[in-house]
Amino acid sequence: MKKLFTLGPQFHGHGSVIFAWQPGGSLVASIGEGQRNLFLFDRRGVQVEEVALKSTAKVIQLEWDKDGELLAILQQGEGTVMLWRHAEKKLEVLEMNTKDPTFLAWSKSGPQLMIGTARGNMMIYNKRTMKKQTIMGKHTKKVSCGAWHSAENIFAAGSEDKTITLSGEDGDSVMKGDDPLRLKNEPSMVQFAGVRGDNPNESYREKIVSIVLGDVSLLLCNMREPHKPTELSFQVKYGTIKSYCWFGDGFLVIGFSLGYVVIISSQMREMSEELSSVKYHQSSLDCLCCSKAAGKIASAGDDGIRIISIKDFKEIKGERIQIRPEARVTQMHWSEDGELLSFCTEAGWVYCYLAKLTALSATCNSRLAYLTSLREMTVIEGANEQGNKVVVPTDVEPAFVALGPSHLATGMNNRIWFYSCAQQSGSRLVNEVEYIGSVETVSLNATHACVLIEGRVYLHPIERNSGDGKTSIFPRNEDDRTITCASIVGNFLIYAQSNGRLQYYSLIDGKEVNEYNHDSGIRKCFPNQEGTRAVLIDTSGSAWLYNPVNDDCVSIQDFPTVCDRVLWDTVDSSIFVATDQANLYTFIYTQVEVGGSGVRCLGNVELSSDGEIRIEPAATPLAHGQLGVLLVDGTVVCQQASGTLSQQRLRTHELLSGIGGIQSSDSAERQRVSFRQALGLNRFALAFKIGLQLNQKELWIAMGRRCLECLDIGWAKKAYRQAPSPGMVLYLEKLQTFEDKQLLSGHVAGLFGRFSKAREYFLQSCCPEAALEMHCDFQQWEQALALAQTLAPHQLP
């Protein structure tokens, strides 16, 4: 975890601290014990406000309302509640009749603030109407704890009179008979939870109120039958309950004073067994909190803060946070998005760590820009994190990014900030643009940016005062808002429309230079680094590879149903990877092969007895929480939730690492696998090198056959010469003189015994008479006569 900021005794003194994050995580309020001044800080730890309270009485509660408009402040022994109105920057006093508030809680779905008093009464304040409603006699002693339901506007309140009441937003009881729930011990840590019932087919969630009794047991009350609660008791060796939280479909994680963290299920059939029970801390545990978004539990004790994965209940040792042993943690909080973990100590410090980052990245050729902090982008070359890097501080926390040869764009909503990022010394803001609608995507080349907004593309220079400064809008027709995706590659703007039209616009010529009309609408377009190939995904979910050089569009089989992104290999232009949440699918595009072009999904490569190569499509699994962002010669650079990068080798390239990747000392089986992988990737030079070390006839025949399938007669001759197969070499010498690919395809198909295909290719070639000659050679006179009618009437008998 990366430390984001610390707030020290200069703000809080040297005593205990209390803090509260605004919903949405924009601001944090904090105040130290015995301090008069309350401070507000932003997500970077920069002070934005200082509020002087009426007295130095200890603040025992800080609570933001659900909208983040009001901060309620409860001070020990004070007869009023203070409200800080953040928008107006105004502190006001909420007067009370009884002058003895002891507990408060804002509704999670409405405008109400519930305040409990020392005499057991309650007051409900509505921030919208500013009306106060006093409810007398709810309890006979001090109201000490409580909680609101997350969706329904009801709350539970606990008192030192050993009762729990359940009330609606108006204060009326929602329990039958108006009787409170009587307990055997004083309640604390009241929480609501929505728990799936024992029947897995039911989507309905039971409303459960959970209450800690006397710090040693946990009471679960179903709202349907609140007077029939279930009490959970725990082993004495655990100590007392310090904290607990709900997660998932009714799971509870409970932290105990002697360092144990216990995880149980609230399902009746599973409740008797602990799913996990581990002593994470040597002597004591002080605090615990969990984050559904991050999928983690944080536990603070005498030996620091441990991070536990919700997935397998194991500690993530690399994320352990060390703290000074004399500074006990008194409060912990995880932001709703799981990004920030905050905690404070009794020595006057508040710490904030970056626990999870939004996976935000962009590439340009082999350069990669990725988010390394809330307002920091790092640009590196390839997968080299240790090499030269450019760190760019951003003006906002970006929602989207784009990278060009010399510039970085970051933005949110309808604004984009452009930075130069060619080198660290020259990193600076060069432009800021506000658009007329929310930005969907942005793409950069060396000089221009293309921005997709509500079905239209805006093309303009990146820097101020560069070029003519003019903005071009596509499509030209103002009423046409059909563009679904756009990117700028080299000197071409490429955009696709919902009617299936794919357009290439030249920035140099200032006009459209290529157009392709697809049979159905295009949803996504992923061009390679030069724009010479593009993967298209249409509205039917089918994937295609389009080559603008020859206007060829080839169907891609075995493409994932849901594709998040396509990564083109920066070294091998024929390889690309399609990714979904769990896997990487490797594809190879062969521009020249028997019959035309083709795209094949790669995986496990096997060779048949006659030398035919058989490829069974197989994906490379993605590690949990990783996102593939860049592909460099078969190595996928992945971005992790922690903001760091990792590398994963594709299974199709597993044993290959360039020409020098295979050593003569490797085992024969490893070399055979490497040979098959090299053939699958059409890397004939590498396959030939491995073949020389193995020197097996069946491998040479397999290589020769694969080279012929790709119409690479030169490498096929070399392979058959090594086999040796002199007759085939002589035949290939003759074929090498043919320039027509269809004619060559016909001869190769005939070699493989695919005569119907050979006839088809011959008839499409510059020499259709070759089909007639083939039928004559096989004495297929009926077919030969039919062809001779049109192709060679002079040969008819």
C-alpha positions in Angstrom: 0.0 0.0 0.0 1.1 3.5 -0.8 1.0 6.2 1.9 -1.1 9.1 0.5 -0.8 11.6 3.4 -0.4 12.0 7.2 -2.0 14.6 9.4 0.0 15.1 12.6 -0.1 16.8 16.0 0.2 20.2 14.5 -3.5 19.9 13.8 -4.7 17.6 16.5 -2.3 17.9 19.5 -0.8 14.8 21.0 -4.0 13.2 22.3 -6.5 10.9 20.6 -8.1 12.0 17.3 -11.5 11.5 15.7 -12.1 11.8 11.9 -15.0 11.4 9.4 -15.0 11.1 5.6 -17.6 12.9 3.6 -19.8 10.5 1.6 -18.1 10.2 -1.8 -14.7 10.6 -0.2 -14.0 14.2 -1.2 -13.2 15.6 2.3 -12.2 14.4 5.6 -12.9 16.2 8.9 -10.7 15.7 12.0 -10.2 17.1 15.5 -8.0 16.2 18.3 -9.0 15.7 22.0 -9.1 19.0 23.9 -8.8 21.0 20.6 -11.1 23.8 19.7 -10.4 23.8 15.9 -11.9 21.3 13.5 -10.0 20.8 10.3 -11.2 19.7 6.8 -8.8 18.2 4.3 -9.2 17.0 0.7 -8.2 13.6 -0.7 -4.5 14.7 -0.9 -4.3 15.8 2.7 -4.4 19.5 1.8 -6.2 21.7 4.3 -9.3 23.3 2.9 -11.1 24.6 6.0 -10.5 25.4 9.7 -13.6 25.6 11.9 -13.5 27.0 15.4 -16.0 25.3 17.8 -17.6 26.9 20.8 -15.6 25.0 23.4 -12.7 22.6 23.8 -15.0 19.8 25.1 -14.0 16.4 23.7 -15.7 15.6 20.4 -17.2 12.1 20.8 -18.9 11.9 17.4 -18.5 13.4 13.9 -21.2 12.3 11.4 -21.8 13.5 7.8 -25.3 13.2 6.4 -25.8 11.0 3.3 -25.4 13.9 0.9 -22.2 15.3 2.4 -23.9 18.7 3.1 -24.0 18.7 6.9 -21.4 17.5 9.5 -23.0 16.9 12.9 -20.6 17.4 15.8 -21.3 15.9 19.3 -19.2 17.1 22.2 -19.0 15.4 25.6 -21.0 17.3 28.3 -22.3 19.9 25.9 -26.1 20.5 25.8 -26.3 21.1 22.0 -25.3 19.5 18.8 -23.2 21.6 16.3 -23.9 21.5 12.5 -21.3 22.5 10.0 -23.0 23.5 6.7 -20.1 22.9 4.2 -21.6 24.7 1.2 -22.2 27.9 3.2 -19.2 27.4 5.4 -21.4 28.1 8.4 -21.4 26.6 11.9 -24.8 26.5 13.6 -26.2 25.3 16.9 -28.9 22.7 17.0 -30.7 23.5 20.3 -32.3 20.7 22.3 -34.9 20.9 25.0 -33.2 18.3 27.3 -29.6 19.6 26.9 -28.1 16.2 27.3 -27.3 14.6 23.9 -25.2 11.4 24.1 -25.5 9.8 20.6 -26.4 10.8 17.1 -26.8 9.1 13.6 -27.8 10.4 10.2 -30.3 8.4 8.1 -28.7 6.6 5.2 -31.7 7.2 2.9 -33.5 10.3 4.2 -32.8 13.8 5.6 -33.3 12.8 9.3 -30.7 13.1 12.1 -31.5 11.0 15.2 -30.1 12.2 18.5 -30.3 10.2 21.7 -30.1 11.7 25.2 -28.8 10.8 28.6 -32.4 10.3 29.9 -33.4 7.9 27.2 -35.4 10.4 25.0 -34.8 11.0 21.3 -35.0 13.9 19.0 -35.3 13.7 15.2 -34.1 16.7 13.1 -35.1 17.0 9.5 -32.4 19.0 7.5 -34.8 19.8 4.7 -37.7 21.2 6.8 -35.4 22.1 9.7 -38.1 20.7 12.0 -37.3 19.0 15.3 -39.4 16.3 16.8 -38.9 15.1 20.4 -39.8 11.5 21.3 -40.1 11.0 25.1 -39.8 7.8 27.0 -38.2 5.6 24.4 -35.7 4.4 27.0 -35.2 4.9 30.7 -31.5 5.4 30.6 -28.8 6.9 28.4 -29.0 6.1 24.6 -25.5 4.7 23.9 -25.6 3.3 20.4 -27.7 3.0 17.2 -27.8 2.6 13.5 -30.1 3.3 10.4 -31.0 0.8 7.8 -29.2 1.4 4.5 -32.3 1.4 2.3 -35.4 1.7 4.5 -35.8 4.7 6.7 -35.9 2.9 10.0 -33.4 3.0 12.9 -32.4 0.8 15.9 -31.3 2.5 19.2 -29.6 0.8 22.2 -29.6 2.1 25.7 -27.9 1.4 29.1 -31.3 0.2 30.2 -30.5 -3.0 28.3 -33.1 -2.5 25.6 -33.2 -2.0 21.8 -36.0 0.0 20.1 -36.8 -0.1 16.4 -38.4 3.0 15.0 -39.5 4.7 11.8 -38.4 8.1 10.6 -41.2 9.7 12.6 -40.0 8.0 15.8 -42.9 5.5 16.0 -42.1 1.9 16.9 -42.0 -0.6 14.0 -42.1 -3.5 16.4 -45.4 -5.3 17.3 -46.8 -4.2 20.6 -44.5 -1.3 21.0 -42.4 -3.3 23.4 -38.6 -2.8 23.2 -36.3 -5.8 22.8 -35.0 -6.6 26.3 -31.5 -7.8 26.6 -29.4 -9.5 29.3 -26.5 -7.2 28.9 -25.8 -3.6 27.7 -25.9 -3.3 23.9 -23.2 -1.7 21.7 -22.1 -1.6 18.1 -25.6 -1.9 16.6 -25.7 -2.6 12.8 -28.2 -3.4 10.2 -27.6 -6.1 7.5 -29.4 -7.5 4.5 -29.0 -11.3 4.6 -30.0 -13.8 1.9 -32.3 -16.4 3.3 -31.5 -20.1 3.7 -33.2 -20.8 0.4 -30.6 -20.0 -2.3 -33.3 -19.5 -5.0 -34.9 -16.6 -3.1 -33.6 -13.1 -4.0 -35.3 -11.5 -0.9 -33.0 -10.3 1.8 -33.9 -10.6 5.4 -33.4 -7.5 7.5 -31.1 -8.4 10.4 -30.2 -6.2 13.4 -26.9 -7.2 15.0 -25.9 -6.2 18.5 -22.9 -6.8 20.7 -23.9 -7.8 24.2 -21.5 -7.0 27.1 -18.5 -7.1 24.6 -18.6 -10.9 24.6 -21.5 -12.2 22.5 -23.3 -11.2 19.3 -27.1 -11.1 19.0 -28.8 -11.4 15.6 -32.5 -10.3 15.4 -34.5 -10.9 12.3 -37.0 -8.0 11.8 -39.7 -10.5 11.0 -39.4 -12.0 14.5 -37.3 -9.6 16.6 -38.3 -11.2 19.9 -36.7 -14.5 18.8 -33.1 -13.5 18.4 -30.1 -15.8 17.9 -27.1 -15.3 20.3 -23.6 -16.2 19.1 -21.1 -16.9 21.8 -17.3 -17.3 21.2 -14.3 -19.0 22.8 -12.9 -17.4 25.9 -9.4 -17.4 24.4 -10.5 -14.8 21.8 -11.1 -12.1 24.4 -13.7 -9.4 24.0 -15.3 -8.2 20.8 -13.5 -5.0 19.7 -15.2 -4.5 16.3 -17.1 -6.4 13.6 -18.6 -5.9 10.1 -20.8 -7.6 7.6 -19.8 -8.5 4.1 -21.0 -10.6 1.1 -24.3 -12.6 1.5 -24.5 -12.6 5.3 -20.9 -13.2 6.4 -19.5 -11.6 9.6 -15.9 -10.8 10.3 -15.3 -10.2 14.1 -12.2 -8.8 15.7 -11.3 -9.8 19.2 -9.1 -8.1 21.8 -6.5 -10.9 22.0 -5.6 -10.6 18.3 -8.0 -13.1 16.7 -10.1 -12.4 13.6 -13.0 -14.8 13.2 -15.2 -15.2 10.1 -18.6 -16.8 10.3 -21.8 -17.2 8.2 -25.1 -16.0 9.5 -27.0 -18.7 7.5 -28.7 -21.0 10.0 -27.3 -24.1 8.5 -23.7 -22.8 8.6 -23.8 -20.6 11.7 -22.3 -23.2 14.1 -19.0 -23.4 12.2 -16.3 -20.8 12.0 -15.1 -20.3 8.4 -11.9 -18.9 9.6 -10.2 -18.2 13.0 -6.7 -16.8 12.9 -4.6 -15.0 15.5 -3.3 -12.2 13.3 -1.9 -10.0 16.1 0.6 -11.1 18.7 -1.0 -9.5 21.8 -4.0 -7.4 20.9 -6.4 -6.2 18.3 -7.8 -2.6 18.4 -9.8 -2.0 15.3 -11.3 -3.8 12.2 -13.0 -2.7 9.0 -13.8 -4.3 5.7 -14.3 -3.1 2.1 -16.6 -4.9 -0.4 -15.1 -2.8 -3.3 -11.5 -3.7 -2.4 -12.4 -7.3 -1.3 -10.3 -6.8 1.8 -10.4 -6.7 5.6 -8.1 -4.4 7.6 -7.2 -5.4 11.1 -5.2 -3.1 13.4 -3.3 -4.4 16.5 -0.2 -4.1 18.5 2.0 -5.2 15.6 0.6 -3.0 12.9 -2.2 -3.3 10.3 -2.8 -6.6 8.5 -4.8 -6.8 5.2 -6.8 -9.9 4.7 -8.3 -11.1 1.4 -12.1 -11.7 1.6 -11.6 -14.2 -1.3 -9.7 -16.8 0.7 -9.4 -15.2 4.2 -5.6 -15.2 3.9 -3.3 -12.3 4.8 -1.8 -10.3 1.9 1.6 -10.0 3.5 2.9 -7.5 0.9 0.3 -4.9 2.1 1.1 -5.0 5.8 1.3 -1.5 7.3 3.8 -1.0 10.2 3.0 1.6 12.8 4.8 2.8 16.0 4.0 0.3 18.7 3.2 3.0 21.3 0.6 4.5 19.0 -2.6 2.4 19.3 -5.1 2.7 16.5 -8.4 4.0 17.7 -10.4 4.3 14.5 -10.3 2.9 10.9 -12.3 3.7 7.8 -12.3 2.3 4.3 -13.7 4.5 1.5 -16.8 3.2 -0.4 -14.8 2.7 -3.6 -12.1 0.8 -1.7 -9.4 3.2 -2.7 -8.5 4.8 0.6 -7.8 3.2 4.0 -7.6 5.8 6.8 -6.8 5.3 10.5 -5.9 7.4 13.4 -3.9 6.8 16.6 -4.1 8.0 20.1 -0.9 10.0 19.6 -2.6 12.7 17.4 -1.9 11.2 13.9 -4.3 10.5 11.0 -2.9 8.3 8.2 -4.3 7.7 4.8 -3.1 5.0 2.5 -3.9 4.3 -1.2 -5.3 0.7 -1.0 -6.7 0.4 -4.5 -6.5 2.4 -7.6 -8.9 2.6 -10.5 -7.2 0.7 -13.3 -6.6 3.6 -15.7 -4.0 3.4 -18.5 -3.3 4.3 -22.1 -0.7 3.2 -24.6 1.1 4.7 -27.6 3.3 2.2 -29.5 5.4 0.7 -26.8 4.9 3.5 -24.3 2.5 3.1 -21.4 0.9 5.7 -19.1 -0.8 4.4 -16.0 -2.3 5.9 -12.8 0.1 5.6 -9.8 -1.7 7.9 -7.4 -5.0 9.7 -7.2 -3.5 12.7 -9.1 -0.4 11.2 -10.7 0.2 9.5 -14.0 3.5 7.7 -14.8 4.7 7.2 -18.4 7.2 4.4 -19.0 8.8 2.7 -22.1 7.5 -0.9 -22.6 7.4 -2.9 -19.4 10.5 -1.3 -17.9 9.3 0.3 -14.6 12.9 0.8 -13.5 14.0 2.7 -16.6 13.4 6.3 -17.6 10.0 7.4 -16.5 8.0 10.6 -16.7 5.8 11.4 -13.7 3.0 13.8 -14.5 1.0 15.4 -11.6 -2.5 15.9 -12.8 -4.9 18.7 -12.0 -7.8 16.4 -11.2 -8.4 12.7 -10.3 -8.8 11.5 -13.9 -11.8 9.5 -15.1 -10.2 8.7 -18.5 -6.7 9.1 -20.1 -5.0 9.0 -23.5 -1.4 8.9 -24.5 0.3 10.3 -27.7 4.0 10.3 -28.8 4.7 13.5 -26.8 1.5 14.3 -24.9 -0.8 12.9 -22.2 -4.5 13.7 -21.9 -6.4 13.3 -18.6 -10.0 14.3 -18.0 -13.3 14.0 -16.4 -16.9 14.8 -17.5 -16.6 17.5 -20.2 -13.0 18.7 -19.6 -9.6 17.5 -20.7 -6.2 18.6 -19.5 -3.3 18.1 -22.0 0.3 17.7 -20.7 3.6 17.4 -22.5 5.4 14.2 -21.4 8.3 13.6 -23.8 10.7 13.9 -20.9 10.5 14.6 -17.2 12.1 18.1 -17.4 9.5 19.2 -20.0 6.4 17.8 -18.3 3.9 20.7 -18.1 0.3 21.6 -18.8 0.0 22.8 -22.4 -3.8 23.1 -22.8 -7.1 22.8 -21.1 -10.3 22.4 -23.1 -13.9 22.4 -22.0 -16.3 20.7 -24.4 -20.1 21.0 -24.9 -20.9 17.5 -23.7 -19.5 14.6 -21.7 -16.4 13.1 -23.2 -16.7 9.4 -24.1 -13.2 8.7 -25.5 -10.1 10.7 -26.4 -7.2 9.7 -28.6 -3.9 11.5 -29.5 -1.3 11.6 -32.2 1.8 13.8 -32.3 -0.1 17.0 -33.0 -3.9 16.5 -32.7 -6.6 15.1 -30.4 -9.8 13.4 -31.4 -12.6 13.5 -28.9 -15.8 11.5 -29.1 -18.8 13.3 -27.6 -22.4 12.2 -28.0 -21.9 10.5 -31.4 -19.7 13.2 -32.9 -15.9 13.5 -33.2 -14.1 16.8 -32.5 -10.6 17.0 -34.0 -8.3 19.8 -32.9 -4.6 20.6 -32.2 -3.4 19.5 -28.8 -1.4 22.7 -27.9 -2.7 26.2 -27.8 -1.5 28.4 -30.7 -0.3 25.4 -32.7 -1.4 24.9 -36.4 -4.4 26.8 -37.4 -6.2 26.1 -34.1 -9.3 25.0 -36.0 -11.6 22.3 -34.7 -13.1 19.9 -37.3 -16.3 18.0 -36.5 -17.3 14.7 -37.9 -19.7 13.7 -39.4 -20.1 16.9 -41.4 -23.9 16.8 -41.1 -24.9 18.4 -37.8 -27.9 16.1 -37.3 -25.7 13.0 -37.8 -24.7 11.6 -34.4 -23.9 8.0 -35.3 -20.2 7.7 -34.5 -19.7 4.9 -32.0 -15.9 4.8 -31.7 -12.9 6.9 -32.9 -9.1 6.9 -32.6 -6.3 8.8 -34.2 -3.3 6.7 -35.5 -0.4 8.3 -37.2 -1.8 10.8 -39.7 -5.2 9.1 -39.9 -8.4 9.7 -38.0 -10.4 6.4 -37.9 -14.0 6.3 -36.9 -16.9 3.9 -37.1 -20.6 4.5 -37.2 -23.7 2.7 -36.1 -24.7 2.1 -39.7 -21.6 0.0 -40.4 -19.5 2.7 -42.1 -15.7 2.7 -41.2 -13.9 5.9 -42.4 -10.2 6.8 -42.7 -9.6 10.6 -42.7 -6.1 11.9 -43.7 -4.9 14.8 -41.5 -2.3 15.6 -44.2 -4.7 15.7 -47.1 -7.6 17.0 -45.1 -10.0 14.6 -46.7 -11.4 11.0 -46.4 -9.1 8.5 -48.1 -10.7 5.2 -47.3 -14.2 3.9 -46.6 -15.5 0.4 -45.8 -19.1 -0.5 -45.4 -19.8 -3.3 -43.0 -23.0 -5.5 -43.1 -24.1 -4.4 -39.6 -23.4 -1.5 -37.3 -19.9 -1.3 -35.7 -19.7 -1.0 -31.9 -16.0 -1.0 -31.3 -12.8 -0.5 -33.4 -9.3 -1.4 -32.2 -6.7 -0.3 -34.8 -3.0 -1.3 -34.5 -0.2 1.2 -34.0 0.0 2.1 -37.7 -3.7 1.9 -38.5 -3.0 -0.8 -41.2 -5.2 -3.3 -39.4 -8.2 -3.0 -37.2 -10.3 -5.4 -35.1 -14.0 -4.6 -35.5 -16.9 -5.7 -33.2 -20.3 -5.3 -34.7 -23.7 -5.0 -33.2 -24.4 -8.7 -33.5 -21.3 -9.4 -31.3 -19.2 -10.8 -34.1 -15.6 -9.8 -34.5 -13.8 -9.1 -37.8 -10.3 -8.1 -38.8 -10.2 -5.3 -41.4 -7.2 -4.6 -43.6 -7.5 -1.1 -45.3 -4.5 -1.9 -47.6 -6.5 -4.5 -49.6 -10.0 -3.8 -48.2 -10.1 -7.3 -46.8 -12.4 -8.1 -43.9 -11.9 -11.5 -42.3 -14.2 -13.1 -39.7 -12.5 -13.9 -36.4 -13.6 -17.2 -35.0 -13.4 -18.2 -31.2 -13.5 -14.5 -30.2 -14.6 -14.0 -26.5 -18.3 -13.2 -26.1 -17.5 -10.1 -23.9 -14.3 -8.3 -25.0 -13.0 -5.4 -22.9 -10.1 -4.5 -25.0 -7.8 -5.6 -27.8 -4.0 -5.4 -27.4 -1.8 -5.4 -30.5 1.7 -6.8 -30.1 4.2 -3.9 -30.4 6.9 -6.3 -31.8 5.0 -8.8 -33.9 2.4 -6.9 -35.9 0.5 -10.1 -36.8 -0.4 -10.9 -33.2 -3.1 -9.4 -31.1 -4.8 -10.4 -27.8 -8.5 -10.0 -26.9 -9.2 -9.8 -23.2 -12.2 -10.2 -20.9 -12.3 -10.2 -17.1 -10.7 -13.6 -16.7 -8.6 -14.5 -19.8 -6.3 -13.4 -22.6 -7.1 -14.9 -26.0 -4.2 -14.8 -28.5 -4.9 -14.4 -32.3 -2.6 -14.4 -35.3 -3.4 -12.7 -38.6 -1.9 -14.3 -41.7 -2.2 -11.9 -44.5 -1.0 -14.4 -47.2 -2.1 -18.0 -46.9 -3.7 -20.6 -49.1 -6.9 -19.0 -50.5 -6.4 -15.5 -49.1 -6.1 -14.1 -45.6 -7.0 -15.7 -42.2 -7.2 -15.1 -38.5 -6.7 -18.0 -36.1 -7.1 -18.3 -32.3 -3.9 -19.8 -30.9 -3.5 -22.2 -28.0 -2.1 -25.7 -27.7 -0.1 -26.8 -30.9 0.1 -30.4 -31.9 1.6 -32.1 -35.0 -0.2 -35.0 -36.8 1.6 -38.0 -38.2 1.5 -36.5 -41.7 3.0 -33.2 -40.5 -0.3 -31.2 -40.3 -0.3 -28.6 -37.6 -3.3 -28.7 -35.3 -4.1 -25.8 -33.0 -6.6 -26.1 -30.2 -7.7 -22.6 -29.1 -6.8 -22.1 -25.4 -6.8 -18.9 -23.4 -4.2 -17.6 -21.0 -5.8 -17.1 -17.6 -5.5 -13.6 -16.1 -4.6 -13.5 -12.4 -7.3 -12.1 -10.1 -7.5 -8.3 -10.0 -5.2 -7.8 -13.1 -6.0 -5.9 -16.3 -3.9 -6.4 -19.4 -2.8 -3.0 -20.8 0.2 -3.6 -23.1 1.5 -6.5 -25.2 5.3 -6.7 -26.0 6.5 -9.7 -27.9 4.2 -12.2 -26.1 4.5 -10.6 -22.7 1.4 -8.9 -21.4 2.0 -6.0 -19.0 -0.9 -6.0 -16.4 -2.1 -3.3 -14.2 -3.0 -4.3 -10.6 -5.5 -2.8 -8.3 -2.7 -1.6 -6.1 -1.4 0.6 -8.9 1.6 -1.5 -9.6 2.5 -3.4 -12.9 3.1 -7.1 -13.4 4.0 -9.2 -16.4 2.4 -12.3 -17.7 3.7 -14.5 -20.5 1.1 -15.7 -23.0 0.8 -19.5 -23.1 1.3 -19.3 -26.9 4.7 -17.7 -26.3 5.6 -19.4 -23.1 8.9 -21.0 -24.2 9.9 -18.3 -26.7 11.7 -15.1 -26.0 13.0 -14.0 -29.3 15.6 -15.5 -31.6 18.1 -16.2 -28.8 15.5 -17.6 -26.5 16.2 -21.3 -27.2 19.4 -22.8 -25.8 21.1 -26.0 -27.1 21.2 -27.1 -23.4 17.3 -27.2 -23.2 15.8 -30.7 -23.1 14.6 -32.2 -26.3 10.9 -32.1 -25.2 11.2 -28.4 -24.3 12.8 -27.8 -27.7 10.0 -29.7 -29.5 7.3 -27.6 -27.6 9.3 -24.4 -28.6 9.4 -25.6 -32.2 5.6 -26.1 -32.3 5.0 -22.7 -30.7 7.3 -21.1 -33.2 5.3 -22.8 -36.1 2.0 -21.7 -34.6 3.3 -18.1 -34.6 4.6 -18.4 -38.2 8.1 -17.6 -36.9 9.9 -19.8 -39.4 13.4 -18.5 -38.8 13.2 -19.5 -35.1 11.6 -22.8 -36.0 14.4 -23.5 -38.5 17.0 -22.8 -35.8 15.3 -25.2 -33.3 14.9 -27.7 -36.0 18.6 -27.8 -36.7 19.2 -28.7 -33.1 16.6 -31.5 -33.1 17.1 -32.7 -36.7 14.0 -34.9 -36.9 12.4 -35.6 -40.3 8.8 -35.3 -39.1 9.5 -31.8 -37.7 11.0 -30.7 -41.0 8.0 -32.0 -42.9 5.7 -30.2 -40.5 7.6 -27.0 -41.0 7.5 -27.4 -44.8 3.8 -28.0 -44.7 3.1 -24.9 -42.5 5.3 -22.7 -44.7 3.4 -23.9 -47.8 0.1 -23.1 -46.0 1.4 -19.5 -45.7 2.7 -19.6 -49.3 6.2 -19.0 -48.1 8.0 -21.2 -50.7 11.5 -20.0 -49.7 11.2 -21.4 -46.1 9.3 -24.5 -47.3 12.2 -25.4 -49.6 14.7 -25.0 -46.8 12.6 -27.3 -44.5 12.2 -30.0 -47.2 15.9 -29.8 -48.1 16.7 -30.7 -44.5 14.1 -33.5 -44.4 15.5 -34.5 -47.0 12.9 -34.6 -49.7 14.6 -33.8 -53.0 11.5 -34.4 -55.2 9.5 -31.8 -53.2 12.4 -29.3 -53.4 12.4 -29.6 -57.2 8.7 -29.2 -57.4 8.8 -26.1 -55.2 11.6 -24.6 -57.4 9.0 -24.7 -60.2 6.2 -23.1 -57.9 8.5 -20.3 -56.8 8.3 -18.7 -60.2 4.5 -18.2 -59.8 3.5 -14.7 -58.7 -0.3 -15.1 -58.8 -1.3 -16.1 -55.2 -4.5 -17.9 -56.3 -2.5 -20.0 -58.8 0.0 -20.8 -56.1 -2.8 -21.6 -53.7 -4.3 -24.0 -56.2 -1.0 -25.9 -56.5 -0.5 -26.1 -52.7 -4.1 -27.2 -52.1 -3.5 -29.9 -54.8 -0.3 -31.0 -52.9 -2.4 -31.4 -49.7 -5.1 -33.4 -51.6 -7.7 -30.7 -51.4 -8.7 -31.0 -55.0 -12.0 -29.2 -54.9 -10.3 -26.2 -53.3 -7.5 -26.4 -55.8 -10.0 -26.2 -58.6 -11.7 -23.2 -57.0 -8.3 -21.3 -56.6 -7.2 -22.2 -60.1 -10.4 -20.8 -61.6 -9.9 -17.5 -59.7 -6.3 -17.2 -60.9 -4.7 -15.7 -64.0 -4.4 -19.2 -65.4 -7.7 -21.0 -65.0 -6.5 -23.7 -67.5 -4.5 -25.1 -64.6 -7.9 -26.5 -63.3 -8.4 -28.3 -66.6 -4.9 -29.7 -66.5 -5.5 -31.0 -63.0 -8.6 -32.9 -64.0 -6.8 -34.3 -67.0 -3.9 -35.5 -64.8 -6.4 -37.4 -62.6 -8.3 -38.6 -65.7 -11.5 -36.9 -64.5 -12.8 -36.5 -68.0 -16.3 -35.4 -67.2 -15.1 -32.4 -65.2 -12.4 -31.8 -67.8 -15.0 -31.7 -70.6 -17.2 -29.2 -68.7 -14.3 -26.9 -68.2 -12.9 -27.2 -71.7 -16.2 -25.9 -73.1 -15.3 -22.4 -71.9 -11.6 -22.5 -71.1 -10.1 -24.5 -74.0 -12.6 -25.3 -76.8 -9.8 -26.0 -79.1 -8.9 -29.1 -77.0 -12.3 -30.6 -77.4 -12.4 -33.9 -79.4 
